[in-house]
């Protein structure tokens, strides 16, 4: 049997339309903004590009429309070195996202319409069985239908592939999914939604990590924004400080950049704590730039930040 290698990611592509302003408009109000960008996005797509730019060998499974946004997606994968197992569909548009970016803090609020990627199903996972079962890492999220994510995690787990699950956007998930997760990686908002209590103090973070393991996950990684990240298993618990790479411009792709870096490091055999640090450095650079996929740093940039810190 050949050695497993590479990272397979199941997720959506969405064209990011990002608007920068001092605040969100009220209903029936027109508000003048201070900036606009258009580029490739979607959690799975962002994670695939982040992982590839960080040095990972990446295959991305998705669907796009046969339209200009779909062409944007395929061009982005070619530029980043991502193998695109992506179905182009006629008669349905590619996904798109509205992103509000606070012009002062860089914080964001997002509305996503999956479009063609909303039609991803079990059949897409089955069509990529060979890629998934031969991979070292399988990673997915919750922007595509839950059934596809669950089927992909189950397939990967049965084949002995390391699984990474990003439960985002936050929503209720079936109990069975926890046992399929070698690593469950929510941010603090998503973790709070899953465990049913605030994630404000260190003890609340620790309690959330324990709950996620009690439900069946082998390891929990909770990302905490500027506070860093928390790694928890049955025999190891550790807060990992955030890196600083300059002024924060846009936090939109922070979680995706972390996950791309984390998956790459795990695929290379780094320890989970080393992988959390690598993911944190990846995210620290990404948030100093506007946009999502275009903000993802190169391996050389990540290595340089880690060496200087």
Backbone as CSV, one residue per row, in Angstrom:
resi,resn,N_x,N_y,N_z,CA_x,CA_y,CA_z,C_x,C_y,C_z
1,UNK,0.851,-1.196,0.000,0.000,0.000,0.000,0.884,1.242,0.000
2,UNK,0.600,2.189,-0.879,1.436,3.374,-0.988,1.251,4.264,0.234
3,UNK,2.279,5.023,0.541,2.242,5.935,1.682,1.280,7.078,1.401
4,UNK,0.497,7.441,2.406,-0.445,8.541,2.241,0.308,9.860,2.184
5,UNK,-0.210,10.789,1.357,0.453,12.092,1.248,-0.547,13.150,0.815
6,UNK,-0.247,14.368,1.157,-1.033,15.498,0.689,-2.248,15.807,1.546
7,UNK,-2.893,16.897,1.191,-4.048,17.435,1.909,-5.210,17.522,0.931
8,UNK,-6.351,16.941,1.289,-7.575,17.075,0.496,-8.562,17.909,1.302
9,UNK,-9.108,18.931,0.656,-10.037,19.841,1.328,-11.352,19.863,0.556
10,UNK,-12.441,19.651,1.282,-13.793,19.762,0.732,-14.396,21.061,1.242
11,UNK,-14.895,21.898,0.335,-15.480,23.153,0.786,-16.008,23.968,-0.371
12,UNK,-16.379,25.206,-0.082,-16.971,26.032,-1.121,-16.008,27.114,-1.599
13,UNK,-16.254,27.542,-2.826,-15.686,28.786,-3.343,-16.782,29.837,-3.329
14,UNK,-16.427,31.038,-2.934,-17.336,32.179,-3.048,-16.505,33.401,-3.416
15,UNK,-16.949,34.143,-4.398,-16.272,35.391,-4.733,-16.517,36.384,-3.597
16,UNK,-15.440,36.886,-3.014,-15.554,37.837,-1.909,-15.718,39.259,-2.433
17,UNK,-16.835,39.887,-2.112,-17.014,41.311,-2.377,-16.932,42.004,-1.025
18,UNK,-15.831,42.688,-0.785,-15.558,43.250,0.537,-15.691,44.767,0.518
19,UNK,-16.452,45.284,1.471,-16.738,46.712,1.574,-16.205,47.233,2.908
20,UNK,-15.415,48.272,2.851,-14.858,48.855,4.068,-15.625,50.138,4.400
21,UNK,-16.059,50.253,5.641,-16.810,51.433,6.079,-16.680,51.566,7.592
22,UNK,-17.184,52.677,8.125,-17.072,52.908,9.571,-18.042,52.041,10.367
23,UNK,-19.127,51.602,9.731,-20.110,50.743,10.383,-21.024,50.147,9.320
24,UNK,-21.841,49.193,9.717,-22.852,48.653,8.813,-24.003,49.654,8.672
25,UNK,-24.613,49.762,7.493,-25.764,50.659,7.346,-27.000,50.098,8.035
26,UNK,-27.880,50.995,8.444,-29.180,50.586,8.954,-30.107,50.276,7.774
27,UNK,-31.228,49.613,8.046,-32.214,49.344,7.009,-32.672,50.672,6.394
28,UNK,-32.707,50.722,5.045,-33.133,51.892,4.261,-32.109,53.017,4.260
29,UNK,-30.922,52.781,4.817,-29.877,53.813,4.830,-28.819,53.495,3.779
30,UNK,-28.331,54.526,3.104,-27.172,54.409,2.224,-25.973,55.025,2.940
31,UNK,-24.886,54.261,3.014,-23.700,54.703,3.742,-22.511,54.730,2.798
32,UNK,-21.750,55.782,2.811,-20.555,55.871,1.977,-19.439,55.025,2.575
33,UNK,-18.803,54.217,1.734,-17.706,53.383,2.180,-16.354,53.991,1.839
34,UNK,-15.300,53.356,2.332,-13.950,53.868,2.096,-13.074,52.890,1.319
35,UNK,-13.625,51.737,0.925,-12.809,50.799,0.160,-13.621,49.618,-0.324
36,UNK,-13.148,48.990,-1.408,-13.806,47.823,-1.976,-12.763,46.917,-2.600
37,UNK,-12.921,45.603,-2.393,-12.088,44.624,-3.085,-12.960,43.474,-3.570
38,UNK,-12.528,42.839,-4.642,-13.180,41.655,-5.192,-12.114,40.594,-5.393
39,UNK,-12.350,39.411,-4.856,-11.356,38.356,-5.013,-11.904,37.005,-4.621
40,UNK,-11.099,35.960,-4.784,-11.548,34.604,-4.460,-11.687,34.404,-2.960
41,UNK,-12.749,33.678,-2.552,-12.969,33.398,-1.142,-13.756,32.122,-0.956
42,UNK,-14.408,31.997,0.188,-15.041,30.745,0.603,-14.097,30.021,1.553
43,UNK,-14.602,29.517,2.672,-13.718,28.949,3.685,-12.822,27.833,3.144
44,UNK,-13.428,26.841,2.510,-12.625,25.737,2.000,-11.623,26.190,0.962
45,UNK,-12.060,27.070,0.069,-11.185,27.587,-0.971,-10.029,28.370,-0.368
46,UNK,-10.331,29.229,0.601,-9.273,29.992,1.268,-8.273,29.072,1.953
47,UNK,-8.786,28.050,2.628,-7.912,27.117,3.335,-7.011,26.361,2.358
48,UNK,-7.562,25.998,1.204,-6.764,25.291,0.199,-5.623,26.172,-0.318
49,UNK,-5.935,27.423,-0.619,-4.906,28.334,-1.119,-3.880,28.631,-0.034
50,UNK,-4.338,28.829,1.205,-3.405,29.075,2.307,-2.455,27.903,2.493
51,UNK,-3.006,26.680,2.460,-2.168,25.500,2.650,-1.155,25.338,1.525
52,UNK,-1.592,25.576,0.291,-0.680,25.440,-0.848,0.435,26.480,-0.789
53,UNK,0.095,27.725,-0.475,1.116,28.771,-0.401,2.074,28.538,0.770
54,UNK,1.574,27.835,1.798,2.426,27.519,2.946,3.324,26.315,2.683
55,UNK,3.153,25.672,1.539,4.014,24.558,1.172,3.342,23.209,1.098
56,UNK,2.016,23.162,1.303,1.307,21.894,1.261,0.979,21.446,-0.156
57,UNK,0.829,20.139,-0.317,0.356,19.553,-1.577,-1.153,19.388,-1.436
58,UNK,-1.925,20.188,-2.155,-3.349,20.343,-1.856,-4.236,19.988,-3.045
59,UNK,-5.301,19.231,-2.755,-6.388,18.989,-3.701,-7.659,19.582,-3.107
60,UNK,-8.406,20.341,-3.911,-9.628,20.989,-3.437,-10.826,20.448,-4.198
61,UNK,-11.842,20.024,-3.442,-13.081,19.467,-4.007,-14.198,20.478,-3.823
62,UNK,-14.848,20.864,-4.941,-15.928,21.839,-4.838,-16.729,21.874,-6.126
63,UNK,-17.641,22.845,-6.211,-18.383,23.153,-7.419,-18.414,24.669,-7.613
64,UNK,-18.348,25.093,-8.869,-18.513,26.503,-9.222,-19.443,26.604,-10.418
65,UNK,-19.956,27.792,-10.667,-20.751,28.024,-11.853,-19.865,28.247,-13.068
66,UNK,-20.449,28.061,-14.242,-19.743,28.337,-15.494,-19.912,29.831,-15.788
67,UNK,-19.185,30.657,-15.017,-19.352,32.103,-15.074,-18.032,32.779,-14.705
68,UNK,-17.961,34.106,-14.774,-16.693,34.783,-14.473,-16.140,34.495,-13.080
69,UNK,-17.023,34.360,-12.079,-16.533,34.042,-10.739,-15.930,32.637,-10.707
70,UNK,-16.516,31.708,-11.455,-15.942,30.373,-11.540,-14.565,30.388,-12.187
71,UNK,-14.408,31.200,-13.218,-13.095,31.339,-13.860,-12.089,31.954,-12.888
72,UNK,-12.554,32.899,-12.061,-11.688,33.486,-11.040,-11.166,32.409,-10.093
73,UNK,-12.055,31.512,-9.697,-11.667,30.435,-8.788,-10.581,29.560,-9.400
74,UNK,-10.807,29.099,-10.617,-9.859,28.191,-11.249,-8.513,28.861,-11.492
75,UNK,-8.532,30.151,-11.820,-7.282,30.893,-11.999,-6.523,30.998,-10.680
76,UNK,-7.257,31.204,-9.574,-6.612,31.310,-8.265,-5.957,29.993,-7.866
77,UNK,-6.609,28.866,-8.169,-6.027,27.571,-7.816,-4.772,27.297,-8.650
78,UNK,-4.840,27.647,-9.925,-3.668,27.455,-10.787,-2.493,28.280,-10.291
79,UNK,-2.759,29.512,-9.877,-1.688,30.393,-9.417,-1.073,29.901,-8.114
80,UNK,-1.893,29.315,-7.240,-1.407,28.875,-5.935,-0.846,27.461,-5.955
81,UNK,-1.083,26.722,-7.030,-0.617,25.345,-7.096,-1.563,24.351,-6.453
82,UNK,-2.858,24.685,-6.395,-3.868,23.783,-5.862,-4.415,22.917,-6.995
83,UNK,-4.491,21.602,-6.779,-5.154,20.724,-7.745,-6.654,20.884,-7.565
84,UNK,-7.343,21.333,-8.610,-8.761,21.664,-8.509,-9.631,20.524,-9.026
85,UNK,-10.174,19.723,-8.113,-11.191,18.738,-8.479,-12.551,19.422,-8.326
86,UNK,-12.793,20.368,-9.221,-13.919,21.297,-9.107,-14.844,21.119,-10.307
87,UNK,-16.123,20.858,-10.041,-17.116,20.712,-11.099,-17.632,22.083,-11.518
88,UNK,-17.620,22.358,-12.840,-18.225,23.579,-13.381,-19.654,23.265,-13.803
89,UNK,-20.591,24.082,-13.342,-22.003,23.810,-13.575,-22.635,24.913,-14.428
90,UNK,-23.429,24.510,-15.405,-24.211,25.459,-16.196,-25.528,25.757,-15.476
91,UNK,-26.016,26.963,-15.655,-27.339,27.300,-15.155,-27.416,27.636,-13.685
92,UNK,-26.287,27.708,-12.999,-26.268,28.088,-11.585,-25.021,28.929,-11.361
93,UNK,-25.133,29.966,-10.555,-24.018,30.887,-10.356,-23.018,30.335,-9.343
94,UNK,-21.795,30.818,-9.448,-20.801,30.517,-8.418,-21.200,31.204,-7.117
95,UNK,-20.636,30.729,-6.029,-20.909,31.334,-4.732,-20.378,32.754,-4.651
96,UNK,-20.959,33.535,-3.757,-20.517,34.909,-3.536,-20.728,35.277,-2.076
97,UNK,-19.924,36.228,-1.605,-20.019,36.652,-0.207,-19.984,38.171,-0.113
98,UNK,-20.850,38.713,0.735,-20.791,40.116,1.129,-19.976,40.191,2.416
99,UNK,-18.937,41.015,2.414,-18.088,41.148,3.593,-18.022,42.611,3.990
100,UNK,-18.446,42.912,5.208,-18.249,44.240,5.780,-16.968,44.216,6.592
101,UNK,-16.089,45.195,6.341,-14.844,45.324,7.096,-14.846,46.673,7.800
102,UNK,-14.740,46.638,9.129,-14.666,47.868,9.914,-13.365,48.591,9.572
103,UNK,-13.474,49.832,9.108,-12.291,50.539,8.614,-11.301,50.906,9.719
104,UNK,-11.720,50.831,10.961,-10.825,51.150,12.077,-10.184,49.888,12.654
105,UNK,-11.023,48.905,13.022,-10.512,47.718,13.714,-10.086,46.594,12.788
106,UNK,-10.645,46.581,11.562,-10.396,45.460,10.660,-11.311,44.275,10.898
107,UNK,-12.174,44.332,11.918,-13.127,43.254,12.174,-14.150,43.177,11.052
108,UNK,-14.825,42.026,10.959,-15.681,41.813,9.799,-16.997,41.145,10.154
109,UNK,-17.955,41.275,9.240,-19.222,40.550,9.284,-19.501,40.079,7.861
110,UNK,-20.040,38.867,7.710,-20.089,38.226,6.393,-21.458,37.597,6.141
111,UNK,-21.935,37.726,4.903,-23.083,36.959,4.413,-22.599,36.145,3.222
112,UNK,-22.815,34.827,3.253,-22.358,33.944,2.179,-23.552,33.313,1.474
113,UNK,-23.531,33.320,0.138,-24.489,32.589,-0.681,-23.687,31.529,-1.442
114,UNK,-23.825,30.243,-1.104,-22.947,29.216,-1.677,-23.083,29.020,-3.185
115,UNK,-24.255,29.325,-3.767,-24.439,29.114,-5.199,-24.226,27.664,-5.578
116,UNK,-23.417,27.434,-6.610,-23.166,26.065,-7.084,-22.621,25.169,-5.982
117,UNK,-21.798,25.738,-5.102,-21.201,24.935,-4.038,-22.233,24.468,-3.022
118,UNK,-23.399,25.124,-2.988,-24.468,24.663,-2.122,-25.070,23.349,-2.568
119,UNK,-24.714,22.916,-3.781,-25.202,21.650,-4.324,-24.210,20.510,-4.134
120,UNK,-23.085,20.790,-3.467,-22.129,19.720,-3.163,-22.841,18.652,-2.339
121,UNK,-22.640,17.401,-2.728,-23.318,16.316,-2.031,-22.426,15.106,-1.838
122,UNK,-23.023,14.053,-1.340,-22.305,12.802,-1.103,-21.641,12.303,-2.383
123,UNK,-22.295,12.560,-3.531,-21.740,12.086,-4.798,-20.399,12.745,-5.126
124,UNK,-20.196,13.984,-4.688,-18.912,14.650,-4.911,-17.810,13.986,-4.093
125,UNK,-18.148,13.593,-2.880,-17.190,12.882,-2.031,-16.863,11.523,-2.639
126,UNK,-17.896,10.795,-3.050,-17.662,9.475,-3.643,-16.812,9.555,-4.909
127,UNK,-17.019,10.594,-5.704,-16.246,10.755,-6.941,-14.768,11.010,-6.664
128,UNK,-14.455,11.445,-5.452,-13.068,11.744,-5.082,-12.537,10.776,-4.025
129,UNK,-13.137,9.596,-3.976,-12.737,8.607,-2.970,-11.244,8.300,-3.024
130,UNK,-10.709,8.100,-4.219,-9.294,7.732,-4.339,-8.394,8.823,-3.772
131,UNK,-8.722,10.077,-4.065,-7.912,11.196,-3.560,-8.002,11.282,-2.046
132,UNK,-9.218,11.128,-1.505,-9.405,11.242,-0.058,-8.704,10.108,0.668
133,UNK,-8.882,8.889,0.199,-8.338,7.739,0.924,-6.821,7.644,0.831
134,UNK,-6.221,8.291,-0.165,-4.757,8.266,-0.285,-4.100,9.494,0.337
135,UNK,-4.905,10.417,0.854,-4.370,11.650,1.431,-3.843,11.410,2.839
136,UNK,-2.993,12.301,3.283,-2.545,12.273,4.668,-3.517,13.046,5.564
137,UNK,-4.086,14.135,4.994,-5.009,14.998,5.732,-6.287,15.181,4.920
138,UNK,-7.444,15.093,5.594,-8.716,15.510,5.001,-9.305,16.593,5.893
139,UNK,-9.700,17.711,5.279,-10.237,18.842,6.047,-11.512,19.354,5.396
140,UNK,-12.486,19.709,6.236,-13.727,20.271,5.720,-14.343,21.203,6.748
141,UNK,-15.444,21.868,6.348,-16.115,22.872,7.167,-17.630,22.697,7.012
142,UNK,-18.406,23.768,7.211,-19.857,23.655,7.178,-20.524,24.646,6.231
143,UNK,-19.785,25.195,5.278,-20.442,26.066,4.306,-21.147,25.257,3.224
144,UNK,-20.626,24.078,2.901,-21.347,23.170,2.008,-22.295,22.332,2.866
145,UNK,-23.228,21.586,2.256,-24.180,20.802,3.042,-23.500,19.860,4.031
146,UNK,-24.093,19.756,5.202,-23.553,18.939,6.284,-23.359,17.489,5.863
147,UNK,-24.295,16.961,5.050,-24.212,15.549,4.673,-22.902,15.243,3.951
148,UNK,-22.458,16.167,3.112,-21.211,15.957,2.380,-20.016,15.990,3.324
149,UNK,-20.013,16.930,4.257,-18.923,17.015,5.221,-18.850,15.741,6.067
150,UNK,-19.988,15.289,6.552,-20.042,14.085,7.378,-19.573,12.861,6.601
151,UNK,-19.997,12.757,5.353,-19.596,11.614,4.523,-18.095,11.649,4.258
152,UNK,-17.547,12.832,3.988,-16.117,12.937,3.748,-15.291,12.594,4.971
153,UNK,-15.706,13.088,6.141,-14.984,12.767,7.378,-15.044,11.269,7.669
154,UNK,-16.215,10.664,7.451,-16.371,9.223,7.698,-15.494,8.409,6.761
155,UNK,-15.490,8.783,5.478,-14.665,8.078,4.495,-13.188,8.178,4.856
156,UNK,-12.752,9.380,5.195,-11.351,9.593,5.536,-10.965,8.820,6.791
157,UNK,-11.818,8.875,7.789,-11.518,8.209,9.057,-11.377,6.700,8.857
158,UNK,-12.266,6.110,8.069,-12.193,4.665,7.813,-10.903,4.287,7.096
159,UNK,-10.381,5.205,6.294,-9.166,4.934,5.521,-7.890,5.270,6.291
160,UNK,-8.025,5.703,7.541,-6.848,6.032,8.338,-6.228,7.374,8.004
161,UNK,-7.019,8.262,7.415,-6.559,9.604,7.069,-6.800,10.531,8.261
162,UNK,-5.847,11.376,8.584,-6.023,12.352,9.668,-7.082,13.370,9.270
163,UNK,-8.059,13.591,10.143,-9.171,14.481,9.826,-9.099,15.771,10.626
164,UNK,-9.375,16.880,9.939,-9.462,18.200,10.556,-10.832,18.769,10.208
165,UNK,-11.601,19.127,11.224,-12.948,19.653,11.011,-13.043,21.059,11.581
166,UNK,-13.426,21.992,10.719,-13.626,23.388,11.099,-15.141,23.630,11.159
167,UNK,-15.749,23.640,12.351,-17.211,23.736,12.458,-17.698,25.166,12.236
168,UNK,-17.549,25.638,11.020,-17.875,27.018,10.667,-18.590,27.047,9.326
169,UNK,-19.618,27.891,9.194,-20.168,28.796,10.207,-20.781,28.011,11.372
170,UNK,-20.894,28.706,12.524,-21.413,28.071,13.726,-22.837,27.585,13.510
171,UNK,-23.091,26.340,13.887,-24.428,25.758,13.795,-24.448,24.484,14.625
172,UNK,-25.643,23.974,14.889,-25.746,22.700,15.590,-25.238,21.585,14.684
173,UNK,-24.502,20.650,15.273,-23.972,19.518,14.497,-24.336,18.222,15.207
174,UNK,-24.468,17.130,14.459,-24.820,15.851,15.089,-23.682,15.316,15.949
175,UNK,-24.032,14.618,17.010,-23.021,14.092,17.927,-22.026,13.180,17.227
176,UNK,-22.477,12.467,16.196,-21.601,11.492,15.544,-20.386,12.122,14.879
177,UNK,-20.454,13.410,14.591,-19.354,14.038,13.862,-18.109,14.188,14.732
178,UNK,-18.296,14.315,16.058,-17.144,14.524,16.937,-16.184,13.351,16.889
179,UNK,-16.711,12.137,16.882,-15.865,10.961,16.859,-15.091,10.775,15.564
180,UNK,-15.433,11.552,14.544,-14.726,11.487,13.261,-13.592,12.503,13.183
181,UNK,-13.408,13.290,14.252,-12.457,14.407,14.218,-11.170,14.072,14.954
182,UNK,-10.078,13.968,14.225,-8.781,13.934,14.894,-8.479,15.307,15.483
183,UNK,-8.835,16.354,14.756,-8.722,17.725,15.262,-10.021,18.463,14.944
184,UNK,-10.675,19.021,15.955,-11.794,19.932,15.720,-11.281,21.330,16.018
185,UNK,-11.483,22.262,15.066,-10.833,23.574,15.154,-11.867,24.692,14.985
186,UNK,-12.568,25.055,16.062,-13.465,26.205,16.006,-12.758,27.473,16.473
187,UNK,-13.319,28.634,16.108,-12.874,29.855,16.769,-13.684,30.016,18.050
188,UNK,-13.458,31.099,18.789,-14.104,31.230,20.097,-15.619,31.378,19.981
189,UNK,-16.103,32.022,18.916,-17.548,32.161,18.716,-18.169,30.802,18.407
190,UNK,-17.529,30.058,17.510,-18.034,28.741,17.132,-17.973,27.764,18.302
191,UNK,-16.887,27.850,19.093,-16.770,26.977,20.263,-17.871,27.272,21.272
192,UNK,-18.164,28.545,21.484,-19.228,28.920,22.414,-20.571,28.372,21.943
193,UNK,-20.814,28.425,20.644,-22.054,27.893,20.087,-22.148,26.384,20.313
194,UNK,-21.038,25.694,20.158,-21.044,24.240,20.300,-21.250,23.805,21.745
195,UNK,-20.575,24.483,22.680,-20.595,24.007,24.072,-21.668,24.684,24.915
196,UNK,-22.252,25.768,24.424,-23.368,26.390,25.127,-22.998,27.319,26.254
197,UNK,-21.758,27.811,26.253,-21.388,28.825,27.252,-20.335,29.763,26.669
198,UNK,-20.142,30.903,27.318,-19.189,31.905,26.837,-17.768,31.357,26.847
199,UNK,-16.954,31.889,25.931,-15.533,31.533,25.869,-14.758,32.837,26.097
200,UNK,-14.771,33.303,27.332,-14.160,34.592,27.658,-12.905,34.419,28.506
201,UNK,-13.025,33.669,29.585,-11.884,33.455,30.475,-11.099,32.216,30.058
202,UNK,-9.876,32.110,30.567,-9.056,30.941,30.273,-9.730,29.661,30.743
203,UNK,-10.375,29.711,31.902,-11.034,28.516,32.413,-12.211,28.107,31.534
204,UNK,-12.927,29.095,30.982,-14.011,28.769,30.055,-13.470,28.117,28.785
205,UNK,-12.319,28.575,28.336,-11.683,27.967,27.167,-11.305,26.522,27.480
206,UNK,-10.708,26.304,28.650,-10.333,24.939,29.044,-11.564,24.044,29.139
207,UNK,-12.636,24.592,29.700,-13.867,23.802,29.833,-14.425,23.430,28.465
208,UNK,-14.358,24.355,27.524,-14.828,24.058,26.167,-13.995,22.954,25.536
209,UNK,-12.684,23.016,25.725,-11.824,21.957,25.205,-12.178,20.605,25.780
210,UNK,-12.453,20.558,27.079,-12.835,19.286,27.710,-14.152,18.765,27.143
211,UNK,-15.097,19.660,26.933,-16.397,19.251,26.400,-16.255,18.655,25.007
212,UNK,-15.452,19.285,24.158,-15.281,18.792,22.792,-14.645,17.404,22.790
213,UNK,-13.715,17.161,23.722,-13.131,15.821,23.826,-14.125,14.826,24.408
214,UNK,-14.910,15.251,25.384,-15.910,14.363,25.970,-16.910,13.883,24.917
215,UNK,-17.150,14.711,23.900,-18.101,14.334,22.850,-17.474,13.422,21.796
216,UNK,-16.151,13.246,21.850,-15.539,12.272,20.959,-14.354,12.736,20.147
217,UNK,-14.096,14.056,20.064,-12.942,14.529,19.295,-11.649,14.081,19.969
218,UNK,-10.636,13.776,19.160,-9.346,13.360,19.727,-8.549,14.554,20.216
219,UNK,-8.695,15.702,19.550,-7.984,16.915,19.960,-8.821,18.119,19.574
220,UNK,-8.747,19.166,20.404,-9.441,20.418,20.115,-8.422,21.542,20.009
221,UNK,-8.599,22.365,18.983,-7.805,23.584,18.831,-8.802,24.735,18.732
222,UNK,-8.805,25.613,19.728,-9.725,26.747,19.740,-8.924,28.005,19.452
223,UNK,-9.230,28.671,18.329,-8.514,29.894,17.986,-9.191,31.071,18.687
224,UNK,-8.369,31.990,19.206,-8.838,33.040,20.105,-8.473,34.438,19.621
225,UNK,-8.314,34.607,18.312,-7.976,35.922,17.778,-6.636,36.410,18.311
226,UNK,-6.615,37.644,18.800,-5.376,38.226,19.300,-4.831,37.567,20.544
227,UNK,-5.646,36.708,21.182,-5.188,35.988,22.378,-4.407,34.733,22.025
228,UNK,-4.400,34.358,20.742,-3.662,33.173,20.334,-4.576,31.988,20.088
229,UNK,-4.173,30.818,20.570,-4.947,29.603,20.365,-4.735,28.667,21.543
230,UNK,-5.667,27.740,21.713,-5.604,26.776,22.809,-5.671,25.370,22.230
231,UNK,-4.718,24.529,22.636,-4.659,23.144,22.184,-4.953,22.228,23.361
232,UNK,-5.867,21.251,23.143,-6.264,20.381,24.254,-6.449,18.945,23.786
233,UNK,-5.788,18.015,24.500,-6.022,16.578,24.349,-6.156,15.991,25.750
234,UNK,-6.328,14.670,25.831,-6.483,14.051,27.142,-5.225,14.195,27.995
235,UNK,-4.062,14.364,27.373,-2.828,14.439,28.153,-2.009,15.703,27.907
236,UNK,-2.564,16.681,27.190,-1.820,17.920,26.961,-2.794,19.074,26.753
237,UNK,-2.554,20.164,27.477,-3.346,21.381,27.319,-2.393,22.563,27.329
238,UNK,-2.509,23.435,26.317,-1.548,24.531,26.225,-2.130,25.714,25.471
239,UNK,-1.970,26.901,26.034,-2.254,28.134,25.311,-1.021,28.508,24.499
240,UNK,-1.244,28.862,23.236,-0.144,29.263,22.343,-0.363,30.729,21.988
241,UNK,0.578,31.603,22.341,0.386,33.035,22.087,0.307,33.348,20.593
242,UNK,-0.379,34.435,20.284,-0.443,34.901,18.899,0.873,35.543,18.496
243,UNK,1.152,35.531,17.208,2.272,36.270,16.642,1.793,37.671,16.259
244,UNK,2.734,38.580,16.113,2.433,39.905,15.566,3.311,40.137,14.353
245,UNK,2.658,40.495,13.226,3.401,40.743,11.993,3.186,42.168,11.488
246,UNK,2.586,43.024,12.329,2.320,44.400,11.911,0.895,44.795,12.233
247,UNK,0.467,45.908,11.676,-0.877,46.417,11.937,-1.938,45.509,11.320
248,UNK,-2.995,45.244,12.081,-4.107,44.435,11.585,-4.964,45.284,10.647
249,UNK,-5.122,44.795,9.412,-5.889,45.502,8.384,-7.251,44.862,8.158
250,UNK,-7.284,43.528,8.126,-8.509,42.814,7.754,-8.444,41.411,8.342
251,UNK,-9.361,41.091,9.243,-9.341,39.780,9.910,-10.170,38.726,9.181
252,UNK,-10.699,39.064,8.004,-11.648,38.168,7.328,-11.095,36.760,7.132
253,UNK,-9.870,36.626,6.691,-9.320,35.305,6.392,-8.472,34.712,7.500
254,UNK,-8.573,35.254,8.715,-7.679,34.816,9.788,-7.828,33.326,10.089
255,UNK,-9.059,32.868,10.294,-9.266,31.463,10.628,-8.858,30.535,9.506
256,UNK,-9.157,30.929,8.269,-8.806,30.082,7.125,-7.297,29.988,6.948
257,UNK,-6.602,31.108,7.163,-5.142,31.076,7.038,-4.536,30.199,8.128
258,UNK,-5.080,30.307,9.344,-4.612,29.433,10.431,-4.774,27.967,10.047
259,UNK,-5.950,27.606,9.565,-6.223,26.209,9.236,-5.348,25.715,8.092
260,UNK,-5.121,26.556,7.086,-4.245,26.162,5.998,-2.834,25.900,6.481
261,UNK,-2.323,26.798,7.321,-0.990,26.606,7.878,-0.923,25.395,8.797
262,UNK,-1.934,25.244,9.641,-1.986,24.121,10.582,-1.995,22.784,9.839
263,UNK,-2.846,22.674,8.818,-2.931,21.423,8.055,-1.614,21.104,7.364
264,UNK,-0.964,22.124,6.818,0.319,21.913,6.158,1.357,21.398,7.139
265,UNK,1.413,22.006,8.307,2.401,21.588,9.304,2.142,20.155,9.778
266,UNK,0.879,19.811,10.008,0.550,18.434,10.414,0.935,17.451,9.307
267,UNK,0.693,17.832,8.042,1.018,16.939,6.929,2.517,16.707,6.800
268,UNK,3.302,17.640,7.331,4.763,17.524,7.275,5.338,16.782,8.480
269,UNK,4.478,16.384,9.401,4.958,15.648,10.563,5.329,16.511,11.745
270,UNK,5.004,17.802,11.696,5.249,18.641,12.865,4.314,18.224,13.995
271,UNK,4.734,18.446,15.235,3.867,18.131,16.367,2.661,19.068,16.342
272,UNK,1.560,18.680,16.990,0.399,19.573,17.000,0.692,20.967,17.554
273,UNK,1.493,21.063,18.601,1.822,22.396,19.135,2.631,23.188,18.123
274,UNK,3.586,22.533,17.466,4.340,23.214,16.403,3.405,23.644,15.282
275,UNK,2.418,22.807,14.970,1.470,23.133,13.909,0.584,24.312,14.304
276,UNK,0.197,24.382,15.579,-0.576,25.535,16.049,0.250,26.810,15.914
277,UNK,1.513,26.738,16.268,2.384,27.917,16.126,2.527,28.308,14.652
278,UNK,2.682,27.314,13.787,2.820,27.581,12.357,1.538,28.213,11.816
279,UNK,0.384,27.667,12.219,-0.886,28.244,11.794,-1.061,29.659,12.313
280,UNK,-0.639,29.896,13.547,-0.756,31.235,14.132,0.110,32.243,13.392
281,UNK,1.293,31.834,12.985,2.167,32.728,12.221,1.565,33.020,10.847
282,UNK,0.974,32.004,10.228,0.317,32.192,8.933,-0.795,33.227,9.047
283,UNK,-1.616,33.093,10.089,-2.729,34.021,10.293,-2.240,35.427,10.611
284,UNK,-1.170,35.520,11.389,-0.661,36.841,11.784,-0.252,37.675,10.574
285,UNK,0.287,37.017,9.566,0.672,37.736,8.345,-0.557,38.077,7.523
286,UNK,-1.477,37.126,7.402,-2.654,37.330,6.552,-3.484,38.536,6.987
287,UNK,-3.609,38.761,8.306,-4.482,39.845,8.775,-3.860,41.221,8.592
288,UNK,-2.615,41.276,8.172,-1.998,42.578,7.881,-2.248,43.019,6.440
289,UNK,-3.048,42.235,5.701,-3.310,42.501,4.288,-4.812,42.464,4.029
290,UNK,-5.282,43.202,3.033,-6.705,43.150,2.714,-7.066,41.864,1.974
291,UNK,-8.318,41.448,2.122,-8.801,40.291,1.380,-8.560,38.989,2.114
292,UNK,-8.923,37.899,1.438,-8.795,36.571,2.037,-7.719,35.767,1.313
293,UNK,-8.080,35.075,0.249,-7.078,34.275,-0.469,-5.861,35.100,-0.905
294,UNK,-6.038,36.315,-1.444,-4.860,37.080,-1.845,-3.940,37.459,-0.685
295,UNK,-4.453,37.391,0.555,-3.656,37.782,1.717,-2.797,36.646,2.264
296,UNK,-3.006,35.426,1.778,-2.305,34.279,2.347,-0.802,34.365,2.077
297,UNK,0.017,34.155,3.102,1.462,34.330,2.941,2.161,33.117,2.335
298,UNK,3.361,33.353,1.843,4.201,32.282,1.319,4.917,31.563,2.463
299,UNK,5.479,30.400,2.142,6.236,29.650,3.147,7.425,30.466,3.649
300,UNK,8.087,31.166,2.754,9.248,31.957,3.160,8.856,33.039,4.156
301,UNK,7.704,33.665,3.939,7.236,34.704,4.871,6.898,34.122,6.238
302,UNK,6.267,32.955,6.223,5.919,32.303,7.497,7.187,31.927,8.263
303,UNK,8.125,31.323,7.576,9.380,30.916,8.219,10.113,32.122,8.779
304,UNK,10.112,33.218,8.032,10.816,34.425,8.483,10.191,34.981,9.759
305,UNK,8.850,35.016,9.816,8.186,35.534,11.016,8.485,34.637,12.219
306,UNK,8.428,33.328,12.011,8.674,32.415,13.125,10.121,32.525,13.607
307,UNK,11.040,32.706,12.696,12.452,32.842,13.078,12.698,34.133,13.845
308,UNK,12.002,35.198,13.452,12.203,36.493,14.096,11.499,36.603,15.439
309,UNK,10.592,35.664,15.700,9.828,35.706,16.954,10.349,34.703,17.959
